[in-house]
């Protein structure tokens, strides 16, 4: 796992954020500067799925905010049976 971080617009809210690649670059771990957003991991598959789903992004943003300053992190991914999953998990 690389520790290099990249500057990017937050996938959920569009504000300044940084991300790192995790899971062999199949996921990004974002850390957003917006106080109403937060930290989350998202898979590239989920990014494609949510590209235009602003309502789901808004919902995920609130969950990411709730995870901030806890020992949990929000994980957004698409499972093997193609279901979208947005849930908090313990940090590694
Ligand atoms: Zn954000």
PDB file of the backbone (N, CA, C, O) and the ligand in Angstrom, with CONECT records:
HET     ZN  A 101       1
ATOM      1  N   UNK A   1       0.835  -1.190   0.000  1.00  0.00           N
ATOM      2  CA  UNK A   1       0.000   0.000   0.000  1.00  0.00           C
ATOM      3  C   UNK A   1       0.879   1.251   0.000  1.00  0.00           C
ATOM      4  O   UNK A   1       1.795   1.383   0.811  1.00  0.00           O
ATOM      5  N   UNK A   2       0.590   2.139  -0.898  1.00  0.00           N
ATOM      6  CA  UNK A   2       1.347   3.377  -1.015  1.00  0.00           C
ATOM      7  C   UNK A   2       0.812   4.435  -0.068  1.00  0.00           C
ATOM      8  O   UNK A   2      -0.392   4.531   0.169  1.00  0.00           O
ATOM      9  N   UNK A   3       1.734   5.230   0.471  1.00  0.00           N
ATOM     10  CA  UNK A   3       1.302   6.319   1.338  1.00  0.00           C
ATOM     11  C   UNK A   3       1.223   7.646   0.602  1.00  0.00           C
ATOM     12  O   UNK A   3       0.940   8.683   1.201  1.00  0.00           O
ATOM     13  N   UNK A   4       1.471   7.608  -0.690  1.00  0.00           N
ATOM     14  CA  UNK A   4       1.411   8.853  -1.450  1.00  0.00           C
ATOM     15  C   UNK A   4      -0.024   9.365  -1.487  1.00  0.00           C
ATOM     16  O   UNK A   4      -0.962   8.596  -1.700  1.00  0.00           O
ATOM     17  N   UNK A   5      -0.187  10.666  -1.278  1.00  0.00           N
ATOM     18  CA  UNK A   5      -1.540  11.202  -1.337  1.00  0.00           C
ATOM     19  C   UNK A   5      -1.644  12.223  -2.460  1.00  0.00           C
ATOM     20  O   UNK A   5      -0.677  12.912  -2.787  1.00  0.00           O
ATOM     21  N   UNK A   6      -2.814  12.305  -3.033  1.00  0.00           N
ATOM     22  CA  UNK A   6      -3.071  13.147  -4.196  1.00  0.00           C
ATOM     23  C   UNK A   6      -4.115  14.197  -3.841  1.00  0.00           C
ATOM     24  O   UNK A   6      -5.045  13.924  -3.082  1.00  0.00           O
ATOM     25  N   UNK A   7      -3.959  15.386  -4.386  1.00  0.00           N
ATOM     26  CA  UNK A   7      -4.989  16.403  -4.223  1.00  0.00           C
ATOM     27  C   UNK A   7      -6.095  16.157  -5.247  1.00  0.00           C
ATOM     28  O   UNK A   7      -5.825  15.872  -6.414  1.00  0.00           O
ATOM     29  N   UNK A   8      -7.318  16.268  -4.801  1.00  0.00           N
ATOM     30  CA  UNK A   8      -8.444  16.029  -5.709  1.00  0.00           C
ATOM     31  C   UNK A   8      -9.689  16.682  -5.124  1.00  0.00           C
ATOM     32  O   UNK A   8      -9.755  16.939  -3.922  1.00  0.00           O
ATOM     33  N   UNK A   9     -10.667  16.947  -5.968  1.00  0.00           N
ATOM     34  CA  UNK A   9     -11.967  17.368  -5.453  1.00  0.00           C
ATOM     35  C   UNK A   9     -12.621  16.163  -4.793  1.00  0.00           C
ATOM     36  O   UNK A   9     -12.558  15.045  -5.304  1.00  0.00           O
ATOM     37  N   UNK A  10     -13.250  16.411  -3.647  1.00  0.00           N
ATOM     38  CA  UNK A  10     -13.938  15.329  -2.941  1.00  0.00           C
ATOM     39  C   UNK A  10     -14.988  14.698  -3.850  1.00  0.00           C
ATOM     40  O   UNK A  10     -15.739  15.404  -4.522  1.00  0.00           O
ATOM     41  N   UNK A  11     -15.037  13.372  -3.868  1.00  0.00           N
ATOM     42  CA  UNK A  11     -16.010  12.699  -4.728  1.00  0.00           C
ATOM     43  C   UNK A  11     -17.443  12.978  -4.285  1.00  0.00           C
ATOM     44  O   UNK A  11     -18.359  12.998  -5.107  1.00  0.00           O
ATOM     45  N   UNK A  12     -17.631  13.192  -2.989  1.00  0.00           N
ATOM     46  CA  UNK A  12     -18.990  13.378  -2.473  1.00  0.00           C
ATOM     47  C   UNK A  12     -19.460  14.830  -2.554  1.00  0.00           C
ATOM     48  O   UNK A  12     -20.591  15.091  -2.963  1.00  0.00           O
ATOM     49  N   UNK A  13     -18.599  15.779  -2.166  1.00  0.00           N
ATOM     50  CA  UNK A  13     -19.066  17.171  -2.071  1.00  0.00           C
ATOM     51  C   UNK A  13     -18.334  18.122  -3.002  1.00  0.00           C
ATOM     52  O   UNK A  13     -18.774  19.261  -3.157  1.00  0.00           O
ATOM     53  N   UNK A  14     -17.248  17.714  -3.624  1.00  0.00           N
ATOM     54  CA  UNK A  14     -16.547  18.548  -4.590  1.00  0.00           C
ATOM     55  C   UNK A  14     -15.556  19.530  -3.989  1.00  0.00           C
ATOM     56  O   UNK A  14     -14.899  20.259  -4.732  1.00  0.00           O
ATOM     57  N   UNK A  15     -15.427  19.572  -2.664  1.00  0.00           N
ATOM     58  CA  UNK A  15     -14.475  20.507  -2.063  1.00  0.00           C
ATOM     59  C   UNK A  15     -13.065  19.903  -2.031  1.00  0.00           C
ATOM     60  O   UNK A  15     -12.857  18.740  -2.378  1.00  0.00           O
ATOM     61  N   UNK A  16     -12.109  20.728  -1.604  1.00  0.00           N
ATOM     62  CA  UNK A  16     -10.712  20.275  -1.589  1.00  0.00           C
ATOM     63  C   UNK A  16     -10.545  19.051  -0.696  1.00  0.00           C
ATOM     64  O   UNK A  16     -11.037  19.018   0.431  1.00  0.00           O
ATOM     65  N   UNK A  17      -9.860  18.068  -1.205  1.00  0.00           N
ATOM     66  CA  UNK A  17      -9.582  16.894  -0.392  1.00  0.00           C
ATOM     67  C   UNK A  17      -8.317  16.229  -0.904  1.00  0.00           C
ATOM     68  O   UNK A  17      -7.780  16.596  -1.949  1.00  0.00           O
ATOM     69  N   UNK A  18      -7.860  15.261  -0.159  1.00  0.00           N
ATOM     70  CA  UNK A  18      -6.752  14.427  -0.625  1.00  0.00           C
ATOM     71  C   UNK A  18      -7.200  12.983  -0.575  1.00  0.00           C
ATOM     72  O   UNK A  18      -8.090  12.621   0.195  1.00  0.00           O
ATOM     73  N   UNK A  19      -6.579  12.163  -1.401  1.00  0.00           N
ATOM     74  CA  UNK A  19      -6.862  10.731  -1.303  1.00  0.00           C
ATOM     75  C   UNK A  19      -5.584   9.932  -1.462  1.00  0.00           C
ATOM     76  O   UNK A  19      -4.599  10.387  -2.044  1.00  0.00           O
ATOM     77  N   UNK A  20      -5.637   8.729  -0.923  1.00  0.00           N
ATOM     78  CA  UNK A  20      -4.587   7.737  -1.103  1.00  0.00           C
ATOM     79  C   UNK A  20      -5.203   6.532  -1.786  1.00  0.00           C
ATOM     80  O   UNK A  20      -6.392   6.258  -1.625  1.00  0.00           O
ATOM     81  N   UNK A  21      -4.391   5.810  -2.548  1.00  0.00           N
ATOM     82  CA  UNK A  21      -4.866   4.541  -3.097  1.00  0.00           C
ATOM     83  C   UNK A  21      -4.732   3.464  -2.035  1.00  0.00           C
ATOM     84  O   UNK A  21      -3.735   3.406  -1.316  1.00  0.00           O
ATOM     85  N   UNK A  22      -5.735   2.619  -1.943  1.00  0.00           N
ATOM     86  CA  UNK A  22      -5.637   1.458  -1.061  1.00  0.00           C
ATOM     87  C   UNK A  22      -6.061   0.234  -1.872  1.00  0.00           C
ATOM     88  O   UNK A  22      -6.560   0.375  -2.989  1.00  0.00           O
ATOM     89  N   UNK A  23      -5.871  -0.936  -1.332  1.00  0.00           N
ATOM     90  CA  UNK A  23      -6.306  -2.166  -1.989  1.00  0.00           C
ATOM     91  C   UNK A  23      -5.825  -2.225  -3.443  1.00  0.00           C
ATOM     92  O   UNK A  23      -6.622  -2.404  -4.364  1.00  0.00           O
ATOM     93  N   UNK A  24      -4.522  -2.074  -3.632  1.00  0.00           N
ATOM     94  CA  UNK A  24      -3.937  -2.178  -4.970  1.00  0.00           C
ATOM     95  C   UNK A  24      -4.624  -1.251  -5.969  1.00  0.00           C
ATOM     96  O   UNK A  24      -4.891  -1.627  -7.110  1.00  0.00           O
ATOM     97  N   UNK A  25      -4.902  -0.042  -5.515  1.00  0.00           N
ATOM     98  CA  UNK A  25      -5.465   1.014  -6.375  1.00  0.00           C
ATOM     99  C   UNK A  25      -6.895   0.758  -6.808  1.00  0.00           C
ATOM    100  O   UNK A  25      -7.418   1.476  -7.660  1.00  0.00           O
ATOM    101  N   UNK A  26      -7.536  -0.248  -6.239  1.00  0.00           N
ATOM    102  CA  UNK A  26      -8.952  -0.445  -6.538  1.00  0.00           C
ATOM    103  C   UNK A  26      -9.855   0.435  -5.686  1.00  0.00           C
ATOM    104  O   UNK A  26     -11.060   0.514  -5.926  1.00  0.00           O
ATOM    105  N   UNK A  27      -9.286   1.081  -4.715  1.00  0.00           N
ATOM    106  CA  UNK A  27     -10.045   1.949  -3.828  1.00  0.00           C
ATOM    107  C   UNK A  27      -9.281   3.233  -3.588  1.00  0.00           C
ATOM    108  O   UNK A  27      -8.059   3.290  -3.723  1.00  0.00           O
ATOM    109  N   UNK A  28     -10.031   4.261  -3.231  1.00  0.00           N
ATOM    110  CA  UNK A  28      -9.417   5.497  -2.793  1.00  0.00           C
ATOM    111  C   UNK A  28      -9.898   5.805  -1.394  1.00  0.00           C
ATOM    112  O   UNK A  28     -11.075   5.626  -1.083  1.00  0.00           O
ATOM    113  N   UNK A  29      -8.991   6.268  -0.544  1.00  0.00           N
ATOM    114  CA  UNK A  29      -9.351   6.713   0.796  1.00  0.00           C
ATOM    115  C   UNK A  29      -9.278   8.231   0.797  1.00  0.00           C
ATOM    116  O   UNK A  29      -8.191   8.809   0.772  1.00  0.00           O
ATOM    117  N   UNK A  30     -10.432   8.867   0.826  1.00  0.00           N
ATOM    118  CA  UNK A  30     -10.495  10.333   0.782  1.00  0.00           C
ATOM    119  C   UNK A  30     -10.502  10.915   2.185  1.00  0.00           C
ATOM    120  O   UNK A  30     -11.043  10.329   3.122  1.00  0.00           O
ATOM    121  N   UNK A  31      -9.888  12.084   2.303  1.00  0.00           N
ATOM    122  CA  UNK A  31      -9.949  12.869   3.528  1.00  0.00           C
ATOM    123  C   UNK A  31     -10.335  14.275   3.106  1.00  0.00           C
ATOM    124  O   UNK A  31      -9.522  15.003   2.535  1.00  0.00           O
ATOM    125  N   UNK A  32     -11.567  14.656   3.385  1.00  0.00           N
ATOM    126  CA  UNK A  32     -12.134  15.884   2.848  1.00  0.00           C
ATOM    127  C   UNK A  32     -11.967  17.049   3.823  1.00  0.00           C
ATOM    128  O   UNK A  32     -12.065  16.871   5.037  1.00  0.00           O
ATOM    129  N   UNK A  33     -11.714  18.245   3.281  1.00  0.00           N
ATOM    130  CA  UNK A  33     -11.528  19.432   4.118  1.00  0.00           C
ATOM    131  C   UNK A  33     -12.849  20.044   4.568  1.00  0.00           C
ATOM    132  O   UNK A  33     -12.865  20.875   5.477  1.00  0.00           O
ATOM    133  N   UNK A  34     -13.942  19.653   3.955  1.00  0.00           N
ATOM    134  CA  UNK A  34     -15.253  20.215   4.285  1.00  0.00           C
ATOM    135  C   UNK A  34     -15.711  19.716   5.654  1.00  0.00           C
ATOM    136  O   UNK A  34     -15.811  18.507   5.861  1.00  0.00           O
ATOM    137  N   UNK A  35     -15.995  20.634   6.604  1.00  0.00           N
ATOM    138  CA  UNK A  35     -16.433  20.186   7.936  1.00  0.00           C
ATOM    139  C   UNK A  35     -17.742  19.408   7.915  1.00  0.00           C
ATOM    140  O   UNK A  35     -18.049  18.686   8.864  1.00  0.00           O
ATOM    141  N   UNK A  36     -18.509  19.548   6.849  1.00  0.00           N
ATOM    142  CA  UNK A  36     -19.764  18.788   6.741  1.00  0.00           C
ATOM    143  C   UNK A  36     -19.589  17.486   5.978  1.00  0.00           C
ATOM    144  O   UNK A  36     -20.564  16.817   5.637  1.00  0.00           O
ATOM    145  N   UNK A  37     -18.337  17.135   5.714  1.00  0.00           N
ATOM    146  CA  UNK A  37     -18.070  15.878   5.005  1.00  0.00           C
ATOM    147  C   UNK A  37     -17.089  15.104   5.878  1.00  0.00           C
ATOM    148  O   UNK A  37     -17.106  15.287   7.095  1.00  0.00           O
ATOM    149  N   UNK A  38     -16.260  14.276   5.336  1.00  0.00           N
ATOM    150  CA  UNK A  38     -15.361  13.555   6.228  1.00  0.00           C
ATOM    151  C   UNK A  38     -14.418  12.638   5.516  1.00  0.00           C
ATOM    152  O   UNK A  38     -13.968  12.922   4.405  1.00  0.00           O
ATOM    153  N   UNK A  39     -14.114  11.515   6.170  1.00  0.00           N
ATOM    154  CA  UNK A  39     -13.174  10.535   5.653  1.00  0.00           C
ATOM    155  C   UNK A  39     -13.940   9.320   5.187  1.00  0.00           C
ATOM    156  O   UNK A  39     -14.878   8.878   5.850  1.00  0.00           O
ATOM    157  N   UNK A  40     -13.549   8.779   4.055  1.00  0.00           N
ATOM    158  CA  UNK A  40     -14.236   7.586   3.567  1.00  0.00           C
ATOM    159  C   UNK A  40     -13.356   6.863   2.566  1.00  0.00           C
ATOM    160  O   UNK A  40     -12.444   7.442   1.978  1.00  0.00           O
ATOM    161  N   UNK A  41     -13.648   5.592   2.387  1.00  0.00           N
ATOM    162  CA  UNK A  41     -13.008   4.805   1.340  1.00  0.00           C
ATOM    163  C   UNK A  41     -14.052   4.482   0.303  1.00  0.00           C
ATOM    164  O   UNK A  41     -15.189   4.148   0.637  1.00  0.00           O
ATOM    165  N   UNK A  42     -13.672   4.580  -0.952  1.00  0.00           N
ATOM    166  CA  UNK A  42     -14.637   4.267  -2.009  1.00  0.00           C
ATOM    167  C   UNK A  42     -13.941   3.436  -3.082  1.00  0.00           C
ATOM    168  O   UNK A  42     -12.800   3.715  -3.452  1.00  0.00           O
ATOM    169  N   UNK A  43     -14.624   2.430  -3.571  1.00  0.00           N
ATOM    170  CA  UNK A  43     -14.043   1.606  -4.627  1.00  0.00           C
ATOM    171  C   UNK A  43     -14.281   2.274  -5.978  1.00  0.00           C
ATOM    172  O   UNK A  43     -15.226   3.046  -6.139  1.00  0.00           O
ATOM    173  N   UNK A  44     -13.426   1.974  -6.938  1.00  0.00           N
ATOM    174  CA  UNK A  44     -13.577   2.586  -8.262  1.00  0.00           C
ATOM    175  C   UNK A  44     -14.915   2.168  -8.883  1.00  0.00           C
ATOM    176  O   UNK A  44     -15.519   2.929  -9.639  1.00  0.00           O
ATOM    177  N   UNK A  45     -15.364   0.971  -8.562  1.00  0.00           N
ATOM    178  CA  UNK A  45     -16.650   0.512  -9.072  1.00  0.00           C
ATOM    179  C   UNK A  45     -17.803   1.349  -8.502  1.00  0.00           C
ATOM    180  O   UNK A  45     -18.731   1.718  -9.222  1.00  0.00           O
ATOM    181  N   UNK A  46     -17.728   1.638  -7.212  1.00  0.00           N
ATOM    182  CA  UNK A  46     -18.758   2.469  -6.586  1.00  0.00           C
ATOM    183  C   UNK A  46     -18.698   3.900  -7.127  1.00  0.00           C
ATOM    184  O   UNK A  46     -19.729   4.564  -7.235  1.00  0.00           O
ATOM    185  N   UNK A  47     -17.503   4.374  -7.464  1.00  0.00           N
ATOM    186  CA  UNK A  47     -17.384   5.723  -8.030  1.00  0.00           C
ATOM    187  C   UNK A  47     -18.117   5.801  -9.359  1.00  0.00           C
ATOM    188  O   UNK A  47     -18.809   6.781  -9.637  1.00  0.00           O
ATOM    189  N   UNK A  48     -17.965   4.778 -10.171  1.00  0.00           N
ATOM    190  CA  UNK A  48     -18.684   4.771 -11.453  1.00  0.00           C
ATOM    191  C   UNK A  48     -20.188   4.725 -11.212  1.00  0.00           C
ATOM    192  O   UNK A  48     -20.958   5.399 -11.897  1.00  0.00           O
ATOM    193  N   UNK A  49     -20.596   3.926 -10.238  1.00  0.00           N
ATOM    194  CA  UNK A  49     -22.012   3.757  -9.957  1.00  0.00           C
ATOM    195  C   UNK A  49     -22.658   5.048  -9.459  1.00  0.00           C
ATOM    196  O   UNK A  49     -23.803   5.349  -9.796  1.00  0.00           O
ATOM    197  N   UNK A  50     -21.917   5.804  -8.659  1.00  0.00           N
ATOM    198  CA  UNK A  50     -22.494   6.985  -8.006  1.00  0.00           C
ATOM    199  C   UNK A  50     -22.234   8.290  -8.753  1.00  0.00           C
ATOM    200  O   UNK A  50     -22.609   9.363  -8.279  1.00  0.00           O
ATOM    201  N   UNK A  51     -21.605   8.203  -9.898  1.00  0.00           N
ATOM    202  CA  UNK A  51     -21.162   9.406 -10.598  1.00  0.00           C
ATOM    203  C   UNK A  51     -22.249  10.484 -10.660  1.00  0.00           C
ATOM    204  O   UNK A  51     -21.971  11.655 -10.403  1.00  0.00           O
ATOM    205  N   UNK A  52     -23.461  10.104 -10.991  1.00  0.00           N
ATOM    206  CA  UNK A  52     -24.542  11.086 -11.132  1.00  0.00           C
ATOM    207  C   UNK A  52     -25.619  10.938 -10.063  1.00  0.00           C
ATOM    208  O   UNK A  52     -26.714  11.482 -10.210  1.00  0.00           O
ATOM    209  N   UNK A  53     -25.328  10.225  -9.012  1.00  0.00           N
ATOM    210  CA  UNK A  53     -26.330   9.955  -7.971  1.00  0.00           C
ATOM    211  C   UNK A  53     -26.164  10.931  -6.814  1.00  0.00           C
ATOM    212  O   UNK A  53     -25.713  10.555  -5.732  1.00  0.00           O
ATOM    213  N   UNK A  54     -26.530  12.185  -7.051  1.00  0.00           N
ATOM    214  CA  UNK A  54     -26.274  13.224  -6.055  1.00  0.00           C
ATOM    215  C   UNK A  54     -26.982  12.979  -4.727  1.00  0.00           C
ATOM    216  O   UNK A  54     -26.450  13.326  -3.672  1.00  0.00           O
ATOM    217  N   UNK A  55     -28.166  12.389  -4.763  1.00  0.00           N
ATOM    218  CA  UNK A  55     -28.896  12.130  -3.524  1.00  0.00           C
ATOM    219  C   UNK A  55     -28.150  11.112  -2.663  1.00  0.00           C
ATOM    220  O   UNK A  55     -28.077  11.258  -1.443  1.00  0.00           O
ATOM    221  N   UNK A  56     -27.604  10.095  -3.297  1.00  0.00           N
ATOM    222  CA  UNK A  56     -26.853   9.079  -2.534  1.00  0.00           C
ATOM    223  C   UNK A  56     -25.538   9.664  -2.020  1.00  0.00           C
ATOM    224  O   UNK A  56     -25.102   9.347  -0.913  1.00  0.00           O
ATOM    225  N   UNK A  57     -24.916  10.511  -2.820  1.00  0.00           N
ATOM    226  CA  UNK A  57     -23.674  11.160  -2.371  1.00  0.00           C
ATOM    227  C   UNK A  57     -23.929  12.000  -1.126  1.00  0.00           C
ATOM    228  O   UNK A  57     -23.127  12.009  -0.191  1.00  0.00           O
ATOM    229  N   UNK A  58     -25.052  12.704  -1.127  1.00  0.00           N
ATOM    230  CA  UNK A  58     -25.373  13.562   0.007  1.00  0.00           C
ATOM    231  C   UNK A  58     -25.568  12.720   1.273  1.00  0.00           C
ATOM    232  O   UNK A  58     -25.110  13.084   2.357  1.00  0.00           O
ATOM    233  N   UNK A  59     -26.243  11.613   1.110  1.00  0.00           N
ATOM    234  CA  UNK A  59     -26.463  10.692   2.220  1.00  0.00           C
ATOM    235  C   UNK A  59     -25.123  10.144   2.739  1.00  0.00           C
ATOM    236  O   UNK A  59     -24.895  10.069   3.946  1.00  0.00           O
ATOM    237  N   UNK A  60     -24.255   9.771   1.813  1.00  0.00           N
ATOM    238  CA  UNK A  60     -22.951   9.210   2.187  1.00  0.00           C
ATOM    239  C   UNK A  60     -22.103  10.259   2.896  1.00  0.00           C
ATOM    240  O   UNK A  60     -21.350   9.945   3.817  1.00  0.00           O
ATOM    241  N   UNK A  61     -22.235  11.509   2.455  1.00  0.00           N
ATOM    242  CA  UNK A  61     -21.502  12.610   3.070  1.00  0.00           C
ATOM    243  C   UNK A  61     -21.850  12.744   4.551  1.00  0.00           C
ATOM    244  O   UNK A  61     -20.969  12.936   5.388  1.00  0.00           O
ATOM    245  N   UNK A  62     -23.131  12.641   4.864  1.00  0.00           N
ATOM    246  CA  UNK A  62     -23.558  12.747   6.258  1.00  0.00           C
ATOM    247  C   UNK A  62     -23.005  11.594   7.088  1.00  0.00           C
ATOM    248  O   UNK A  62     -22.636  11.769   8.249  1.00  0.00           O
ATOM    249  N   UNK A  63     -22.955  10.419   6.478  1.00  0.00           N
ATOM    250  CA  UNK A  63     -22.386   9.277   7.197  1.00  0.00           C
ATOM    251  C   UNK A  63     -20.887   9.441   7.388  1.00  0.00           C
ATOM    252  O   UNK A  63     -20.345   9.068   8.428  1.00  0.00           O
ATOM    253  N   UNK A  64     -20.214  10.000   6.384  1.00  0.00           N
ATOM    254  CA  UNK A  64     -18.764  10.233   6.496  1.00  0.00           C
ATOM    255  C   UNK A  64     -18.487  11.228   7.617  1.00  0.00           C
ATOM    256  O   UNK A  64     -17.526  11.081   8.372  1.00  0.00           O
ATOM    257  N   UNK A  65     -19.341  12.238   7.714  1.00  0.00           N
ATOM    258  CA  UNK A  65     -19.179  13.226   8.776  1.00  0.00           C
ATOM    259  C   UNK A  65     -19.338  12.565  10.147  1.00  0.00           C
ATOM    260  O   UNK A  65     -18.589  12.860  11.078  1.00  0.00           O
ATOM    261  N   UNK A  66     -20.315  11.673  10.256  1.00  0.00           N
ATOM    262  CA  UNK A  66     -20.563  10.993  11.526  1.00  0.00           C
ATOM    263  C   UNK A  66     -19.381  10.116  11.931  1.00  0.00           C
ATOM    264  O   UNK A  66     -19.157   9.888  13.120  1.00  0.00           O
ATOM    265  N   UNK A  67     -18.627   9.627  10.952  1.00  0.00           N
ATOM    266  CA  UNK A  67     -17.474   8.766  11.239  1.00  0.00           C
ATOM    267  C   UNK A  67     -16.253   9.562  11.666  1.00  0.00           C
ATOM    268  O   UNK A  67     -15.326   9.018  12.265  1.00  0.00           O
ATOM    269  N   UNK A  68     -16.256  10.841  11.357  1.00  0.00           N
ATOM    270  CA  UNK A  68     -15.098  11.672  11.649  1.00  0.00           C
ATOM    271  C   UNK A  68     -14.824  11.643  13.153  1.00  0.00           C
ATOM    272  O   UNK A  68     -15.758  11.667  13.955  1.00  0.00           O
ATOM    273  N   UNK A  69     -13.566  11.590  13.532  1.00  0.00           N
ATOM    274  CA  UNK A  69     -13.178  11.587  14.946  1.00  0.00           C
ATOM    275  C   UNK A  69     -13.689  10.372  15.704  1.00  0.00           C
ATOM    276  O   UNK A  69     -13.770  10.398  16.933  1.00  0.00           O
ATOM    277  N   UNK A  70     -14.030   9.325  14.997  1.00  0.00           N
ATOM    278  CA  UNK A  70     -14.341   8.064  15.664  1.00  0.00           C
ATOM    279  C   UNK A  70     -13.287   7.045  15.204  1.00  0.00           C
ATOM    280  O   UNK A  70     -12.403   7.378  14.414  1.00  0.00           O
ATOM    281  N   UNK A  71     -13.382   5.833  15.687  1.00  0.00           N
ATOM    282  CA  UNK A  71     -12.446   4.815  15.203  1.00  0.00           C
ATOM    283  C   UNK A  71     -13.050   4.037  14.032  1.00  0.00           C
ATOM    284  O   UNK A  71     -12.583   2.952  13.685  1.00  0.00           O
ATOM    285  N   UNK A  72     -14.096   4.612  13.431  1.00  0.00           N
ATOM    286  CA  UNK A  72     -14.705   3.995  12.259  1.00  0.00           C
ATOM    287  C   UNK A  72     -14.434   4.855  11.022  1.00  0.00           C
ATOM    288  O   UNK A  72     -14.147   6.047  11.128  1.00  0.00           O
ATOM    289  N   UNK A  73     -14.531   4.233   9.864  1.00  0.00           N
ATOM    290  CA  UNK A  73     -14.417   4.975   8.616  1.00  0.00           C
ATOM    291  C   UNK A  73     -15.528   4.482   7.693  1.00  0.00           C
ATOM    292  O   UNK A  73     -15.873   3.300   7.693  1.00  0.00           O
ATOM    293  N   UNK A  74     -16.082   5.405   6.907  1.00  0.00           N
ATOM    294  CA  UNK A  74     -17.150   5.030   5.987  1.00  0.00           C
ATOM    295  C   UNK A  74     -16.544   4.317   4.780  1.00  0.00           C
ATOM    296  O   UNK A  74     -15.553   4.775   4.211  1.00  0.00           O
ATOM    297  N   UNK A  75     -17.141   3.203   4.399  1.00  0.00           N
ATOM    298  CA  UNK A  75     -16.688   2.459   3.235  1.00  0.00           C
ATOM    299  C   UNK A  75     -17.839   2.375   2.234  1.00  0.00           C
ATOM    300  O   UNK A  75     -18.935   1.923   2.567  1.00  0.00           O
ATOM    301  N   UNK A  76     -17.575   2.814   1.011  1.00  0.00           N
ATOM    302  CA  UNK A  76     -18.583   2.796  -0.052  1.00  0.00           C
ATOM    303  C   UNK A  76     -18.086   1.834  -1.118  1.00  0.00           C
ATOM    304  O   UNK A  76     -17.028   2.049  -1.708  1.00  0.00           O
ATOM    305  N   UNK A  77     -18.843   0.779  -1.366  1.00  0.00           N
ATOM    306  CA  UNK A  77     -18.375  -0.215  -2.326  1.00  0.00           C
ATOM    307  C   UNK A  77     -19.548  -0.940  -2.961  1.00  0.00           C
ATOM    308  O   UNK A  77     -20.683  -0.844  -2.495  1.00  0.00           O
ATOM    309  N   UNK A  78     -19.260  -1.661  -4.022  1.00  0.00           N
ATOM    310  CA  UNK A  78     -20.266  -2.483  -4.680  1.00  0.00           C
ATOM    311  C   UNK A  78     -19.875  -3.932  -4.424  1.00  0.00           C
ATOM    312  O   UNK A  78     -18.757  -4.350  -4.724  1.00  0.00           O
ATOM    313  N   UNK A  79     -20.811  -4.690  -3.866  1.00  0.00           N
ATOM    314  CA  UNK A  79     -20.487  -6.073  -3.496  1.00  0.00           C
ATOM    315  C   UNK A  79     -20.507  -6.979  -4.724  1.00  0.00           C
ATOM    316  O   UNK A  79     -20.877  -6.550  -5.818  1.00  0.00           O
ATOM    317  N   UNK A  80     -20.109  -8.228  -4.534  1.00  0.00           N
ATOM    318  CA  UNK A  80     -20.030  -9.167  -5.647  1.00  0.00           C
ATOM    319  C   UNK A  80     -21.382  -9.415  -6.301  1.00  0.00           C
ATOM    320  O   UNK A  80     -21.456  -9.735  -7.487  1.00  0.00           O
ATOM    321  N   UNK A  81     -22.463  -9.262  -5.515  1.00  0.00           N
ATOM    322  CA  UNK A  81     -23.790  -9.440  -6.122  1.00  0.00           C
ATOM    323  C   UNK A  81     -24.352  -8.097  -6.629  1.00  0.00           C
ATOM    324  O   UNK A  81     -25.557  -7.945  -6.828  1.00  0.00           O
ATOM    325  N   UNK A  82     -23.439  -7.131  -6.831  1.00  0.00           N
ATOM    326  CA  UNK A  82     -23.786  -5.879  -7.491  1.00  0.00           C
ATOM    327  C   UNK A  82     -24.637  -4.936  -6.650  1.00  0.00           C
ATOM    328  O   UNK A  82     -25.269  -4.031  -7.194  1.00  0.00           O
ATOM    329  N   UNK A  83     -24.666  -5.130  -5.348  1.00  0.00           N
ATOM    330  CA  UNK A  83     -25.424  -4.236  -4.473  1.00  0.00           C
ATOM    331  C   UNK A  83     -24.500  -3.146  -3.944  1.00  0.00           C
ATOM    332  O   UNK A  83     -23.352  -3.407  -3.583  1.00  0.00           O
ATOM    333  N   UNK A  84     -25.012  -1.935  -3.906  1.00  0.00           N
ATOM    334  CA  UNK A  84     -24.251  -0.828  -3.362  1.00  0.00           C
ATOM    335  C   UNK A  84     -24.270  -0.902  -1.843  1.00  0.00           C
ATOM    336  O   UNK A  84     -25.331  -1.081  -1.245  1.00  0.00           O
ATOM    337  N   UNK A  85     -23.110  -0.765  -1.216  1.00  0.00           N
ATOM    338  CA  UNK A  85     -23.015  -0.837   0.238  1.00  0.00           C
ATOM    339  C   UNK A  85     -22.336   0.419   0.760  1.00  0.00           C
ATOM    340  O   UNK A  85     -21.257   0.789   0.297  1.00  0.00           O
ATOM    341  N   UNK A  86     -22.971   1.074   1.725  1.00  0.00           N
ATOM    342  CA  UNK A  86     -22.415   2.284   2.339  1.00  0.00           C
ATOM    343  C   UNK A  86     -22.473   2.075   3.836  1.00  0.00           C
ATOM    344  O   UNK A  86     -23.546   2.193   4.428  1.00  0.00           O
ATOM    345  N   UNK A  87     -21.344   1.764   4.469  1.00  0.00           N
ATOM    346  CA  UNK A  87     -21.389   1.489   5.907  1.00  0.00           C
ATOM    347  C   UNK A  87     -20.084   1.829   6.596  1.00  0.00           C
ATOM    348  O   UNK A  87     -19.026   1.922   5.974  1.00  0.00           O
ATOM    349  N   UNK A  88     -20.195   2.009   7.891  1.00  0.00           N
ATOM    350  CA  UNK A  88     -19.028   2.314   8.700  1.00  0.00           C
ATOM    351  C   UNK A  88     -18.328   1.036   9.108  1.00  0.00           C
ATOM    352  O   UNK A  88     -18.965   0.039   9.449  1.00  0.00           O
ATOM    353  N   UNK A  89     -17.005   1.082   9.068  1.00  0.00           N
ATOM    354  CA  UNK A  89     -16.191  -0.063   9.465  1.00  0.00           C
ATOM    355  C   UNK A  89     -15.084   0.420  10.372  1.00  0.00           C
ATOM    356  O   UNK A  89     -14.689   1.584  10.304  1.00  0.00           O
ATOM    357  N   UNK A  90     -14.577  -0.454  11.220  1.00  0.00           N
ATOM    358  CA  UNK A  90     -13.414  -0.079  12.019  1.00  0.00           C
ATOM    359  C   UNK A  90     -12.236   0.252  11.108  1.00  0.00           C
ATOM    360  O   UNK A  90     -12.037  -0.389  10.076  1.00  0.00           O
ATOM    361  N   UNK A  91     -11.474   1.239  11.492  1.00  0.00           N
ATOM    362  CA  UNK A  91     -10.276   1.566  10.713  1.00  0.00           C
ATOM    363  C   UNK A  91      -9.255   0.460  10.852  1.00  0.00           C
ATOM    364  O   UNK A  91      -9.204  -0.227  11.872  1.00  0.00           O
ATOM    365  N   UNK A  92      -8.443   0.288   9.825  1.00  0.00           N
ATOM    366  CA  UNK A  92      -7.387  -0.719   9.890  1.00  0.00           C
ATOM    367  C   UNK A  92      -6.245  -0.240  10.766  1.00  0.00           C
ATOM    368  O   UNK A  92      -5.259  -0.955  10.942  1.00  0.00           O
TER     369      UNK A  92
HETATM  370 ZN    ZN A 101     -16.245  16.086   0.855  1.00  0.00          ZN
END
